[in-house]
Amino acid sequence: MKRMRKPNIDAHLTVIVTDKDGKVVLRKRQRSRSFVVGFLNALYSDLSSPSNSTNAFSSPNIVVGSGTATPTISDTGLESQISNGTGAGELQYGTDSLTTPAANTNTNTGSMTWNKSFTNGSGGNVTVSEVGAYANAGGTAYFILHDLLPSPITLSPNQVLTVVYTITIST
């Protein structure tokens, strides 16, 4: 399996000073360290808002699949999503749950978690190798996360897989 780069959320700040004629006299660029708990609150608000979308992947929605392709920046869904149900090869999708964002002023960090459980009620084994998530923005569900598991997980009948995404920021 190809090793993935360390994921991050990154922002840069550029300041530009021009003289009276519009000539640039100063340009500075630096990494922004300004993600504050308001960022998590806005994300939480978007994720916890019901979607007006007719998209089957209404938000929020963590999904699981059996695909093995390395995620790419242009992915719009899992390679092979496992259906919700109790038939062969299916899993029963639970309800997405979000924790309210919390800030730690001692460490200048903030975090929230997003989780969902999947129950194998199919009567046979079901193997999960990829996880992803959709979020709502402006009434449209967007595929925002896609991860391969380090190794596939095979769920026996009646086993439950819980997926937890923890989103952490710092200043």
DSSP file (Angstrom, degrees, kcal/mol; ACC not computed):
  #  RESIDUE AA STRUCTURE BP1 BP2  ACC     N-H-->O    O-->H-N    N-H-->O    O-->H-N    TCO  KAPPA ALPHA  PHI   PSI    X-CA   Y-CA   Z-CA
    1    1 A M              0   0    0      0, 0.0     2,-0.2     0, 0.0     3,-0.0   0.000 360.0 360.0 360.0 135.9    0.0    0.0    0.0
    2    2 A K        -     0   0    0      1,-0.1     2,-0.3     0, 0.0     0, 0.0  -0.463 360.0-115.7 -68.4 134.9    1.3    3.5   -0.9
    3    3 A R        -     0   0    0     -2,-0.2     2,-0.2     1,-0.1    -1,-0.1  -0.580  29.9-137.4 -76.1 130.4    2.2    5.6    2.1
    4    4 A M        -     0   0    0     -2,-0.3     2,-0.1     1,-0.1    -1,-0.1  -0.551  18.4-107.6 -87.4 151.6    0.0    8.7    2.4
    5    5 A R        -     0   0    0     -2,-0.2    -1,-0.1     1,-0.1     0, 0.0  -0.361  47.6 -88.3 -67.6 156.0    1.2   12.2    3.3
    6    6 A K        -     0   0    0      1,-0.1    -1,-0.1    -2,-0.1     2,-0.1  -0.554  50.1-128.0 -67.0 123.8    0.3   13.5    6.7
    7    7 A P        +     0   0    0      0, 0.0     2,-0.3     0, 0.0    -1,-0.1  -0.392  39.2 156.8 -74.8 152.3   -3.0   15.2    6.4
    8    8 A N        -     0   0    0     -2,-0.1     2,-0.5     2,-0.0     0, 0.0  -0.986  43.7-119.8-161.7 164.7   -3.6   18.7    7.6
    9    9 A I        -     0   0    0     -2,-0.3     2,-0.4     2,-0.0     0, 0.0  -0.975  42.6-177.9-107.9 126.8   -5.6   21.8    7.3
   10   10 A D        +     0   0    0     -2,-0.5     2,-0.3     2,-0.0    23,-0.1  -0.949  15.0 177.4-131.6 146.0   -3.4   24.6    6.2
   11   11 A A        -     0   0    0     21,-0.5    21,-2.8    -2,-0.4     2,-0.4  -0.991  11.4-155.1-143.2 149.2   -3.8   28.3    5.5
   12   12 A H  E     -A   31   0A   0     -2,-0.3     2,-0.5    19,-0.3    19,-0.2  -0.952   7.4-146.0-124.9 147.9   -1.4   31.0    4.6
   13   13 A L  E     -A   30   0A   0     17,-3.1    17,-2.6    -2,-0.4     2,-0.4  -0.949  13.8-171.5-112.7 129.4   -1.6   34.8    5.1
   14   14 A T  E     -A   29   0A   0     -2,-0.5     2,-0.4    15,-0.2    15,-0.2  -0.986   2.1-167.7-121.1 130.5   -0.2   37.2    2.6
   15   15 A V  E     -A   28   0A   0     13,-2.7    13,-2.5    -2,-0.4     2,-0.4  -0.960   5.5-168.8-116.6 138.3    0.1   40.9    3.2
   16   16 A I  E     -A   27   0A   0     -2,-0.4     2,-0.5    11,-0.2    11,-0.2  -0.989   6.6-165.5-130.5 131.0    0.8   43.3    0.4
   17   17 A V  E     -A   26   0A   0      9,-3.0     8,-3.0    -2,-0.4     9,-1.7  -0.968  10.3-173.5-115.2 130.1    1.7   47.0    0.7
   18   18 A T  E     -A   24   0A   0     -2,-0.5     6,-0.2     6,-0.3     2,-0.1  -0.891  19.0-126.2-119.0 152.9    1.6   49.2   -2.4
   19   19 A D    >   -     0   0    0      4,-2.5     3,-2.2    -2,-0.3    -1,-0.0  -0.219  46.6 -81.2 -84.5-175.7    2.7   52.8   -2.9
   20   20 A K  T 3  S+     0   0    0      1,-0.3    -1,-0.1     2,-0.1    -2,-0.0   0.700 131.5  53.0 -62.6 -19.2    0.6   55.6   -4.3
   21   21 A D  T 3  S-     0   0    0      2,-0.1    -1,-0.3     0, 0.0     3,-0.1   0.391 120.8-105.4 -95.8   2.1    1.3   54.4   -7.8
   22   22 A G  S <  S+     0   0    0     -3,-2.2     2,-0.3     1,-0.3    -2,-0.1   0.500  71.1 145.9  88.7   3.7    0.3   50.9   -7.1
   23   23 A K        -     0   0    0      1,-0.1    -4,-2.5     2,-0.0     2,-0.5  -0.586  54.6-117.5 -76.7 133.3    3.8   49.5   -7.0
   24   24 A V  E     +A   18   0A   0     -2,-0.3    -6,-0.3    -6,-0.2     3,-0.1  -0.580  38.7 169.5 -72.6 121.1    4.3   46.7   -4.6
   25   25 A V  E     +     0   0A   0     -8,-3.0     2,-0.3    -2,-0.5    -7,-0.2   0.587  67.3  20.8-107.1 -16.5    6.8   47.8   -1.9
   26   26 A L  E     +A   17   0A   0     -9,-1.7    -9,-3.0     2,-0.0     2,-0.4  -0.955  56.1 173.4-154.3 133.6    6.3   44.9    0.5
   27   27 A R  E     +A   16   0A   0     -2,-0.3     2,-0.4   -11,-0.2   -11,-0.2  -0.968   9.6 176.6-139.7 123.3    4.9   41.4    0.2
   28   28 A K  E     -A   15   0A   0    -13,-2.5   -13,-2.7    -2,-0.4     2,-0.4  -0.990   7.3-170.3-130.1 137.7    5.0   39.0    3.1
   29   29 A R  E     +A   14   0A   0     -2,-0.4     2,-0.3   -15,-0.2   -15,-0.2  -0.987  13.2 164.8-126.7 135.6    3.6   35.5    3.3
   30   30 A Q  E     -A   13   0A   0    -17,-2.6   -17,-3.1    -2,-0.4     2,-0.3  -0.972  43.5 -93.1-144.8 159.4    3.4   33.4    6.4
   31   31 A R  E     -A   12   0A   0     -2,-0.3     2,-0.4   -19,-0.2   -19,-0.3  -0.581  43.8-128.0 -72.0 132.4    1.7   30.3    7.6
   32   32 A S        -     0   0    0    -21,-2.8   -21,-0.5    -2,-0.3     3,-0.1  -0.667  26.4-179.5 -83.5 134.8   -1.5   31.2    9.3
   33   33 A R        +     0   0    0     -2,-0.4    -1,-0.1     1,-0.1   -21,-0.1  -0.174  49.2 113.7-119.5  37.1   -2.0   29.7   12.7
   34   34 A S        +     0   0    0    -23,-0.1     2,-0.5     2,-0.1   137,-0.1   0.277  25.7 129.6-100.8  11.0   -5.4   31.3   13.2
   35   35 A F        +     0   0    0    135,-0.4     2,-0.2    -3,-0.1   -24,-0.0  -0.550  37.6 176.4 -67.0 118.5   -7.8   28.3   13.2
   36   36 A V    >>  -     0   0    0     -2,-0.5     3,-2.1   135,-0.1     4,-0.9  -0.656  48.9 -87.5-118.6 175.0   -9.8   29.0   16.3
   37   37 A V  H 3> S+     0   0    0      1,-0.3     4,-2.6    -2,-0.2     5,-0.2   0.752 121.0  70.7 -59.8 -23.4  -12.8   27.2   17.9
   38   38 A G  H 3> S+     0   0    0      1,-0.2     4,-2.4     2,-0.2    -1,-0.3   0.847  93.6  56.9 -59.7 -33.2  -15.1   29.3   15.7
   39   39 A F  H <> S+     0   0    0     -3,-2.1     4,-2.3     2,-0.2    -1,-0.2   0.935 109.4  44.1 -61.2 -47.2  -13.9   27.3   12.8
   40   40 A L  H  X S+     0   0    0     -4,-0.9     4,-3.2     2,-0.2    -2,-0.2   0.888 111.5  54.1 -66.0 -38.2  -15.0   24.1   14.5
   41   41 A N  H  X S+     0   0    0     -4,-2.6     4,-2.5     2,-0.2    -2,-0.2   0.907 110.0  47.0 -62.2 -41.0  -18.3   25.7   15.5
   42   42 A A  H  X S+     0   0    0     -4,-2.4     4,-2.4     2,-0.2    -2,-0.2   0.918 114.1  47.3 -66.0 -43.2  -19.0   26.6   11.9
   43   43 A L  H  X S+     0   0    0     -4,-2.3     4,-2.7     2,-0.2     5,-0.2   0.929 112.6  49.7 -62.3 -45.1  -18.0   23.1   10.7
   44   44 A Y  H  X S+     0   0    0     -4,-3.2     4,-2.4     1,-0.2    -2,-0.2   0.912 109.9  51.3 -58.8 -44.3  -20.2   21.6   13.5
   45   45 A S  H  X S+     0   0    0     -4,-2.5     4,-0.7     1,-0.2    -1,-0.2   0.915 112.3  45.8 -60.7 -44.9  -23.1   23.8   12.5
   46   46 A D  H >< S+     0   0    0     -4,-2.4     3,-0.5     1,-0.2    90,-0.4   0.908 114.8  47.5 -65.0 -41.6  -22.8   22.8    8.8
   47   47 A L  H 3< S+     0   0    0     -4,-2.7    -2,-0.2     1,-0.2    -1,-0.2   0.841 113.9  46.1 -70.2 -32.3  -22.5   19.1    9.7
   48   48 A S  H 3< S+     0   0    0     -4,-2.4    -1,-0.2    -5,-0.2    -2,-0.2   0.496  90.1  99.8 -92.3  -1.8  -25.4   19.1   12.1
   49   49 A S  S << S-     0   0    0     -4,-0.7    87,-0.2    -3,-0.5    10,-0.1  -0.668  82.6-111.5 -81.4 134.9  -27.8   21.0    9.8
   50   50 A P        -     0   0    0      0, 0.0     2,-0.3     0, 0.0    89,-0.1  -0.396  34.5-117.4 -64.7 143.4  -30.2   18.8    7.9
   51   51 A S        -     0   0    0      8,-0.6     7,-0.1     1,-0.1    90,-0.0  -0.605  15.1-159.7 -83.8 139.5  -29.6   18.7    4.2
   52   52 A N        +     0   0    0     -2,-0.3    -1,-0.1     2,-0.0     2,-0.1   0.347  59.9 118.7 -91.1   3.8  -32.1   20.0    1.8
   53   53 A S        -     0   0    0      1,-0.1    87,-0.1     2,-0.1     5,-0.1  -0.365  63.0-148.8 -73.4 147.0  -30.4   17.9   -0.8
   54   54 A T        +     0   0    0     85,-0.2    -1,-0.1    -2,-0.1     4,-0.1   0.407  63.4 123.6 -89.0   0.5  -32.1   15.0   -2.7
   55   55 A N  S    S-     0   0    0      1,-0.2     3,-0.4     2,-0.1    -4,-0.1  -0.382  70.4-131.2 -60.9 135.0  -28.7   13.4   -2.8
   56   56 A A  S    S+     0   0    0      1,-0.3     2,-0.8    -2,-0.1    -1,-0.2   0.721 103.5  65.8 -61.7 -20.3  -28.9    9.9   -1.2
   57   57 A F  S    S+     0   0    0     84,-0.1    -1,-0.3    78,-0.0    -2,-0.1  -0.455  77.5 176.2-100.8  59.9  -25.8   10.9    0.8
   58   58 A S        -     0   0    0     -2,-0.8    76,-0.2    -3,-0.4    78,-0.0  -0.224  37.1 -56.7 -65.5 159.8  -27.4   13.6    2.9
   59   59 A S  S    S+     0   0    0    -10,-0.1    -8,-0.6   -13,-0.1    76,-0.2  -0.579 112.6  27.1 -97.6 150.9  -25.3   15.2    5.5
   60   60 A P  S    S+     0   0    0      0, 0.0     2,-0.3     0, 0.0    36,-0.3   0.715  79.9 151.3 -78.4 156.0  -23.8   14.3    7.8
   61   61 A N  E     -B  134   0B   0     73,-1.7    73,-2.1    -4,-0.1     2,-0.4  -0.779  28.5-165.7-156.7 105.3  -23.0   10.9    6.7
   62   62 A I  E     -B  133   0B   0     -2,-0.3     2,-0.3    71,-0.2    71,-0.3  -0.762  23.3-173.0 -84.7 136.3  -20.1    8.6    7.5
   63   63 A V  E     -B  132   0B   0     69,-2.7    69,-2.4    -2,-0.4     2,-0.3  -0.894  12.9-149.8-129.9 158.4  -19.9    5.7    5.0
   64   64 A V  E     +B  131   0B   0     18,-0.3    18,-2.6    -2,-0.3     2,-0.3  -0.905  17.3 174.5-127.5 157.4  -17.9    2.5    4.7
   65   65 A G  E     -BC 130  81B   0     65,-2.6    64,-2.8    -2,-0.3    65,-1.8  -0.898  38.9-123.4-151.9 179.7  -16.7    0.5    1.8
   66   66 A S        +     0   0    0     14,-2.7    15,-0.1    -2,-0.3    62,-0.1   0.234  65.3 124.1-114.3  10.1  -14.7   -2.4    0.5
   67   67 A G        -     0   0    0     13,-0.3    -2,-0.1     1,-0.1    62,-0.0  -0.258  41.6-165.6 -71.3 160.5  -12.5   -0.5   -2.0
   68   68 A T        +     0   0    0     80,-0.1     2,-0.1     2,-0.1    -1,-0.1   0.329  44.4 122.1-128.4   4.3   -8.7   -0.6   -2.0
   69   69 A A  S    S-     0   0    0      1,-0.1    10,-0.2     3,-0.0     3,-0.1  -0.449  71.7-104.3 -71.7 142.5   -7.7    2.3   -4.2
   70   70 A T        -     0   0    0     -2,-0.1    -1,-0.1     1,-0.1    -2,-0.1  -0.474  43.2-107.9 -64.0 129.4   -5.6    5.0   -2.7
   71   71 A P        -     0   0    0      0, 0.0     2,-0.3     0, 0.0    -1,-0.1  -0.261  37.6-160.8 -58.8 145.9   -7.7    8.1   -2.0
   72   72 A T    >   -     0   0    0     -3,-0.1     3,-1.6     1,-0.0    -3,-0.0  -0.854  31.9-108.1-125.7 164.0   -7.1   11.0   -4.3
   73   73 A I  T 3  S+     0   0    0     -2,-0.3    -1,-0.0     1,-0.3     0, 0.0   0.725 117.1  52.1 -62.4 -23.2   -7.8   14.7   -4.0
   74   74 A S  T 3  S+     0   0    0      2,-0.0    -1,-0.3     0, 0.0     2,-0.0   0.275  76.0 135.0-101.4  11.3  -10.6   14.5   -6.6
   75   75 A D    <   -     0   0    0     -3,-1.6     3,-0.1     1,-0.1    68,-0.1  -0.326  30.7-175.9 -61.1 140.5  -12.5   11.6   -5.1
   76   76 A T        -     0   0    0      1,-0.3     2,-0.3     2,-0.1    -1,-0.1   0.280  67.3 -12.6-118.1   5.6  -16.3   12.1   -5.0
   77   77 A G  S    S-     0   0    0     66,-0.1    -1,-0.3    65,-0.0    69,-0.0  -0.952  89.8 -58.8 175.6 174.0  -17.2    8.9   -3.2
   78   78 A L        -     0   0    0     -2,-0.3     3,-0.4     1,-0.1    -2,-0.1  -0.311  44.2-122.2 -67.6 156.9  -15.9    5.6   -1.9
   79   79 A E  S    S+     0   0    0      1,-0.3     2,-0.2   -10,-0.2    -1,-0.1   0.912 103.0   4.3 -65.4 -41.7  -14.5    3.2   -4.5
   80   80 A S  S    S-     0   0    0      2,-0.0   -14,-2.7   -13,-0.0   -13,-0.3  -0.645  80.4-158.0-148.7  83.7  -17.0    0.5   -3.4
   81   81 A Q  B     -C   65   0B   0     -3,-0.4     2,-0.4   -16,-0.3   -16,-0.3  -0.390  18.2-126.3 -68.8 137.4  -19.5    1.6   -0.8
   82   82 A I        -     0   0    0    -18,-2.6   -18,-0.3    -2,-0.1     8,-0.1  -0.703  32.0-118.5 -81.8 130.8  -21.2   -1.1    1.3
   83   83 A S        -     0   0    0     -2,-0.4     8,-2.3     6,-0.3     2,-0.6  -0.289  20.3-111.1 -71.5 154.2  -25.0   -0.8    1.2
   84   84 A N  B    S+e   91   0C   0      6,-0.2     2,-0.3     8,-0.1     8,-0.3  -0.761  75.4  69.1 -83.9 120.9  -27.2   -0.1    4.2
   85   85 A G  S    S-     0   0    0      6,-1.9    36,-0.4    -2,-0.6    37,-0.1  -0.987  85.1 -88.5 162.7-167.7  -29.2   -3.2    5.0
   86   86 A T  S    S+     0   0    0     -2,-0.3     3,-0.1    34,-0.1     6,-0.1   0.267  81.2 109.0-119.9   7.6  -29.3   -6.8    6.2
   87   87 A G  S >  S-     0   0    0      1,-0.2     3,-2.2     4,-0.1    34,-0.1  -0.193  86.6 -57.4 -77.0 175.6  -28.7   -8.6    2.9
   88   88 A A  T 3  S+     0   0    0      1,-0.3    -1,-0.2    35,-0.1     3,-0.1  -0.295 127.0   7.8 -55.4 129.5  -25.5  -10.4    1.9
   89   89 A G  T 3  S+     0   0    0      1,-0.3    -1,-0.3    36,-0.2    -6,-0.3   0.538 106.1 118.7  76.7   6.9  -22.6   -8.1    2.1
   90   90 A E    <   -     0   0    0     -3,-2.2    32,-0.4    -8,-0.1     2,-0.3  -0.681  47.6-154.1-105.6 159.6  -24.6   -5.2    3.7
   91   91 A L  B     -e   84   0C   0     -8,-2.3    -6,-1.9    -2,-0.2     2,-0.7  -0.958  24.1-116.7-127.0 148.4  -24.2   -3.4    7.0
   92   92 A Q  E     -F  119   0D   0     27,-3.3    27,-2.3    -2,-0.3     2,-0.4  -0.777  32.7-139.3 -85.9 117.3  -26.9   -1.6    9.0
   93   93 A Y  E     -F  118   0D   0     -2,-0.7    25,-0.2    25,-0.2     3,-0.1  -0.627  15.2-154.4 -80.7 128.2  -25.9    2.0    9.2
   94   94 A G        -     0   0    0     23,-2.8     2,-0.4    -2,-0.4    -1,-0.1   0.019  34.0 -73.8 -80.6-163.3  -26.4    3.7   12.6
   95   95 A T        -     0   0    0    -34,-0.0    22,-0.3     1,-0.0    -1,-0.1  -0.801  44.8-113.8 -99.5 137.8  -27.0    7.4   13.1
   96   96 A D        -     0   0    0     -2,-0.4     2,-0.4   -36,-0.3    20,-0.2  -0.445  33.6-163.4 -66.5 141.8  -24.2   10.0   12.8
   97   97 A S  E     -G  115   0D   0     18,-2.5    18,-2.7    -2,-0.1     2,-0.4  -0.996   6.1-166.9-132.6 134.6  -23.3   11.7   16.1
   98   98 A L  E     -G  114   0D   0     -2,-0.4     2,-0.3    16,-0.2    16,-0.2  -0.945  13.0-141.0-120.0 140.0  -21.3   14.9   16.6
   99   99 A T        -     0   0    0     14,-2.5    14,-0.1    -2,-0.4     3,-0.1  -0.770  34.5-102.4 -93.5 148.0  -19.8   16.2   19.8
  100  100 A T        -     0   0    0     -2,-0.3    11,-0.1     1,-0.1   -59,-0.1  -0.467  49.3 -97.4 -64.2 135.5  -20.0   19.9   20.4
  101  101 A P        -     0   0    0      0, 0.0     2,-0.4     0, 0.0    11,-0.2  -0.241  42.0-158.5 -56.5 142.4  -16.6   21.5   19.7
  102  102 A A  E     -H  111   0D   0      9,-2.5     9,-2.2    -3,-0.1     2,-0.4  -0.980   4.0-151.4-127.3 137.9  -14.5   22.0   22.8
  103  103 A A  E     -H  110   0D   0     -2,-0.4     2,-0.6     7,-0.2     7,-0.3  -0.870   2.8-156.2-108.2 141.6  -11.6   24.4   23.2
  104  104 A N  E  >> -H  109   0D   0      5,-3.4     5,-1.6    -2,-0.4     4,-1.2  -0.933   5.7-171.5-114.3 104.3   -8.6   23.9   25.6
  105  105 A T  T  45S+     0   0    0     -2,-0.6    -1,-0.1     1,-0.2     5,-0.0   0.716  82.1  62.2 -71.4 -19.7   -7.2   27.3   26.4
  106  106 A N  T  45S+     0   0    0      1,-0.2    -1,-0.2     3,-0.1    -2,-0.0   0.862 119.4  24.3 -71.5 -35.0   -4.2   25.8   28.2
  107  107 A T  T  45S-     0   0    0     -3,-0.5    -2,-0.2     2,-0.2    64,-0.2   0.430 102.2-124.9-108.6  -0.8   -3.0   24.0   25.0
  108  108 A N  T  <5 +     0   0    0     -4,-1.2    63,-2.1     1,-0.2     2,-0.3   0.900  69.0 126.4  54.6  43.9   -4.6   26.4   22.4
  109  109 A T  E   < -HI 104 170D   0     -5,-1.6    -5,-3.4    61,-0.2     2,-0.3  -0.893  40.3-168.5-126.2 159.4   -6.3   23.4   20.8
  110  110 A G  E     +HI 103 169D   0     59,-2.1    59,-2.8    -2,-0.3     2,-0.3  -0.984  10.7 174.4-141.8 152.4   -9.9   22.6   19.9
  111  111 A S  E     -HI 102 168D   0     -9,-2.2    -9,-2.5    -2,-0.3     2,-0.3  -0.993  14.4-173.5-155.3 161.4  -11.5   19.4   18.8
  112  112 A M  E     - I   0 167D   0     55,-1.7    55,-2.8    -2,-0.3     2,-0.3  -0.967  18.1-138.5-147.8 156.5  -14.8   17.7   18.0
  113  113 A T  E     - I   0 166D   0     -2,-0.3   -14,-2.5    53,-0.2     2,-0.4  -0.903   8.9-167.2-121.3 153.7  -15.7   14.1   17.2
  114  114 A W  E     +GI  98 165D   0     51,-2.6    51,-3.3    -2,-0.3     2,-0.3  -0.990  21.5 169.2-136.5 121.9  -18.0   12.7   14.6
  115  115 A N  E     +GI  97 164D   0    -18,-2.7   -18,-2.5    -2,-0.4     2,-0.3  -0.921  17.7 179.0-140.4 164.0  -18.9    9.0   14.8
  116  116 A K  E     - I   0 163D   0     47,-1.9    47,-3.0    -2,-0.3     2,-0.3  -0.969  19.5-136.1-159.4 145.4  -21.2    6.3   13.5
  117  117 A S  E     - I   0 162D   0     -2,-0.3   -23,-2.8   -22,-0.3     2,-0.4  -0.824   9.3-160.0-109.3 149.8  -21.7    2.6   14.1
  118  118 A F  E     -FI  93 161D   0     43,-3.0    43,-3.0    -2,-0.3     2,-0.4  -0.995   8.6-157.5-130.3 123.1  -22.3   -0.1   11.5
  119  119 A T  E     -FI  92 160D   0    -27,-2.3   -27,-3.3    -2,-0.4     2,-1.2  -0.857  15.1-135.2-107.4 134.3  -23.8   -3.5   12.5
  120  120 A N        +     0   0    0     39,-2.7    38,-3.9    -2,-0.4     3,-0.2  -0.741  42.1 151.1 -88.1  97.3  -23.4   -6.7   10.6
  121  121 A G        +     0   0    0     -2,-1.2    -1,-0.2   -36,-0.4   -30,-0.1   0.093  43.2 100.6-107.0  19.9  -26.9   -8.1   10.4
  122  122 A S  S    S-     0   0    0    -32,-0.4    -1,-0.1     2,-0.3     3,-0.1   0.686  87.2-123.5 -83.1 -18.6  -26.3   -9.9    7.2
  123  123 A G  S    S+     0   0    0      1,-0.3     2,-0.2    -3,-0.2   -35,-0.1   0.314  85.9  65.2  90.9 -10.4  -25.6  -13.4    8.5
  124  124 A G  S    S-     0   0    0     32,-0.1    -1,-0.3    31,-0.0    -2,-0.3  -0.801  96.5 -74.5-132.7 176.4  -22.2  -13.6    6.8
  125  125 A N        -     0   0    0     -2,-0.2     2,-0.4    -3,-0.1    31,-0.2  -0.465  39.7-164.7 -73.1 146.4  -18.9  -11.9    7.0
  126  126 A V  E     - D   0 155B   0     29,-1.9    29,-3.4    -2,-0.1     2,-0.5  -0.998   7.7-148.9-132.7 128.7  -18.5   -8.3    5.7
  127  127 A T  E     - D   0 154B   0     -2,-0.4     2,-0.5    27,-0.2    27,-0.2  -0.860   7.4-164.1-105.2 129.1  -15.1   -6.8    5.1
  128  128 A V  E     + D   0 153B   0     25,-3.0    25,-2.9    -2,-0.5   -62,-0.2  -0.935  22.6 155.5-110.5 128.5  -14.5   -3.0    5.4
  129  129 A S  E     +     0   0B   0    -64,-2.8    20,-2.6    -2,-0.5     2,-0.3   0.477  61.6  43.2-128.4  -9.8  -11.4   -1.5    4.0
  130  130 A E  E     -BD  65 148B   0    -65,-1.8   -65,-2.6    18,-0.2     2,-0.3  -0.985  56.0-167.4-141.1 152.0  -12.3    2.2    3.3
  131  131 A V  E     +BD  64 147B   0     16,-2.9    16,-3.3    -2,-0.3     2,-0.3  -0.974  14.2 162.6-135.1 146.8  -14.1    4.9    5.2
  132  132 A G  E     -BD  63 146B   0    -69,-2.4   -69,-2.7    -2,-0.3     2,-0.3  -0.932  19.0-142.3-153.5 178.1  -15.4    8.3    4.0
  133  133 A A  E     -BD  62 145B   0     12,-1.7    11,-2.8    -2,-0.3    12,-1.4  -0.999   2.2-149.8-151.9 148.1  -17.8   11.1    4.9
  134  134 A Y  E     -BD  61 143B   0    -73,-2.1   -73,-1.7    -2,-0.3     2,-0.3  -0.885  13.9-167.0-113.3 146.9  -20.2   13.5    3.3
  135  135 A A  E     - D   0 142B   0      7,-2.5     7,-3.3    -2,-0.3     2,-0.4  -0.968  20.1-119.9-133.2 151.7  -21.0   17.0    4.6
  136  136 A N  E     + D   0 141B   0    -90,-0.4     2,-0.3    -2,-0.3     5,-0.2  -0.729  31.9 166.7 -92.8 135.3  -23.8   19.5    3.7
  137  137 A A  E >  S- D   0 140B   0      3,-2.4     3,-1.3    -2,-0.4    -2,-0.0  -0.904  74.2 -14.4-146.6 118.9  -23.1   22.9    2.3
  138  138 A G  T 3  S-     0   0    0     -2,-0.3     3,-0.1     1,-0.3   -87,-0.0   0.814 127.8 -53.1  61.5  31.2  -25.7   25.0    0.7
  139  139 A G  T 3  S+     0   0    0      1,-0.2     2,-0.4   -89,-0.1    -1,-0.3   0.545 117.4 106.8  83.0   6.0  -28.1   22.1    0.3
  140  140 A T  E <   -D  137   0B   0     -3,-1.3    -3,-2.4   -87,-0.1     2,-0.5  -0.959  66.2-132.3-120.2 137.4  -25.6   19.9   -1.4
  141  141 A A  E     -D  136   0B   0     -2,-0.4     2,-0.4    -5,-0.2    -5,-0.2  -0.772  25.2-166.1 -88.4 126.3  -23.8   16.9    0.0
  142  142 A Y  E     -D  135   0B   0     -7,-3.3    -7,-2.5    -2,-0.5     2,-0.7  -0.911  24.6-122.8-113.8 139.9  -20.0   16.9   -0.6
  143  143 A F  E     +D  134   0B   0     -2,-0.4    -9,-0.3    -9,-0.2     3,-0.1  -0.722  41.8 163.8 -78.4 116.7  -17.7   14.0   -0.2
  144  144 A I  E     +     0   0B   0    -11,-2.8     2,-0.4    -2,-0.7   -10,-0.2   0.636  51.8  38.7-116.6 -18.2  -15.1   15.5    2.3
  145  145 A L  E     +D  133   0B   0    -12,-1.4   -12,-1.7     2,-0.0     2,-0.3  -0.997  51.3 172.5-137.7 141.1  -13.1   12.6    3.8
  146  146 A H  E     +D  132   0B   0     -2,-0.4     2,-0.4   -14,-0.2   -14,-0.2  -0.907  10.8 168.6-150.0 118.8  -11.7    9.4    2.3
  147  147 A D  E     -D  131   0B   0    -16,-3.3   -16,-2.9    -2,-0.3     2,-0.4  -0.986  26.9-142.0-134.4 140.8   -9.4    7.0    4.1
  148  148 A L  E     -D  130   0B   0     -2,-0.4   -18,-0.2   -18,-0.2   -80,-0.1  -0.816  31.2-120.5 -91.3 140.8   -8.1    3.5    3.6
  149  149 A L  E     -     0   0B   0    -20,-2.6    -1,-0.0    -2,-0.4     4,-0.0  -0.521  22.8-115.7 -75.1 150.7   -7.8    1.4    6.7
  150  150 A P  E    S-     0   0B   0      0, 0.0    -1,-0.1     0, 0.0   -21,-0.0   0.870 101.1   0.0 -56.0 -36.4   -4.3    0.2    7.5
  151  151 A S  E    S-     0   0B   0    -23,-0.1   -23,-0.1    -3,-0.0     0, 0.0  -0.980  94.2 -92.5-148.6 147.3   -5.7   -3.4    7.0
  152  152 A P  E     -     0   0B   0      0, 0.0     2,-0.5     0, 0.0   -23,-0.2  -0.204  33.8-140.2 -59.3 149.2   -9.2   -4.5    6.2
  153  153 A I  E     -D  128   0B   0    -25,-2.9   -25,-3.0     2,-0.0     2,-0.6  -0.961   8.6-153.7-114.1 122.9  -11.5   -5.4    9.0
  154  154 A T  E     -D  127   0B   0     -2,-0.5     2,-0.6   -27,-0.2   -27,-0.2  -0.865   8.6-153.7 -99.7 120.4  -13.8   -8.4    8.6
  155  155 A L  E     -D  126   0B   0    -29,-3.4   -29,-1.9    -2,-0.6     3,-0.1  -0.818   6.1-147.5 -94.2 124.4  -17.0   -8.2   10.7
  156  156 A S    >   -     0   0    0     -2,-0.6     3,-2.2   -31,-0.2   -36,-0.2  -0.408  48.5 -63.7 -77.2 163.9  -18.5  -11.5   11.7
  157  157 A P  T 3  S+     0   0    0      0, 0.0   -36,-0.2     0, 0.0    -1,-0.2  -0.228 124.6  12.0 -51.9 136.5  -22.3  -11.6   12.0
  158  158 A N  T 3  S+     0   0    0    -38,-3.9     2,-0.2     1,-0.3   -37,-0.1   0.393  94.1 131.8  73.9   0.8  -23.7   -9.3   14.7
  159  159 A Q    <   -     0   0    0     -3,-2.2   -39,-2.7   -39,-0.2     2,-0.4  -0.525  47.6-141.9 -78.7 153.9  -20.4   -7.5   15.2
  160  160 A V  E     -I  119   0D   0    -41,-0.2     2,-0.5    -2,-0.2   -41,-0.2  -0.969   8.1-159.2-121.8 129.0  -20.4   -3.7   15.3
  161  161 A L  E     -I  118   0D   0    -43,-3.0   -43,-3.0    -2,-0.4     2,-0.5  -0.925   8.4-162.7-103.6 127.4  -17.9   -1.4   13.7
  162  162 A T  E     -I  117   0D   0     -2,-0.5     2,-0.5   -45,-0.3   -45,-0.2  -0.960   2.4-159.4-112.1 126.9  -17.8    2.2   15.1
  163  163 A V  E     -I  116   0D   0    -47,-3.0   -47,-1.9    -2,-0.5     2,-0.5  -0.898   9.0-173.3-104.8 129.9  -16.0    4.8   13.0
  164  164 A V  E     -I  115   0D   0     -2,-0.5     2,-0.5   -49,-0.2   -49,-0.2  -0.977   9.0-166.7-128.2 119.4  -14.8    8.0   14.8
  165  165 A Y  E     -I  114   0D   0    -51,-3.3   -51,-2.6    -2,-0.5     2,-0.5  -0.918   8.2-163.7 -98.4 127.6  -13.4   11.0   13.1
  166  166 A T  E     -I  113   0D   0     -2,-0.5     2,-0.6   -53,-0.2   -53,-0.2  -0.965   2.2-160.9-110.8 121.9  -11.7   13.5   15.5
  167  167 A I  E     -I  112   0D   0    -55,-2.8   -55,-1.7    -2,-0.5     2,-0.4  -0.913  14.2-178.2-106.9 120.5  -11.1   16.9   14.0
  168  168 A T  E     -I  111   0D   0     -2,-0.6     2,-0.3   -57,-0.2   -57,-0.2  -0.939   7.6-177.7-123.8 139.9   -8.5   18.9   15.9
  169  169 A I  E     -I  110   0D   0    -59,-2.8   -59,-2.1    -2,-0.4     2,-0.3  -0.878   3.1-172.4-127.0 163.0   -7.2   22.4   15.4
  170  170 A S  E      I  109   0D   0     -2,-0.3  -135,-0.4   -61,-0.2   -61,-0.2  -0.991 360.0 360.0-151.7 158.4   -4.5   24.5   17.1
  171  171 A T              0   0    0    -63,-2.1   -62,-0.1    -2,-0.3   -63,-0.1   0.357 360.0 360.0-115.7 360.0   -3.2   28.0   17.2
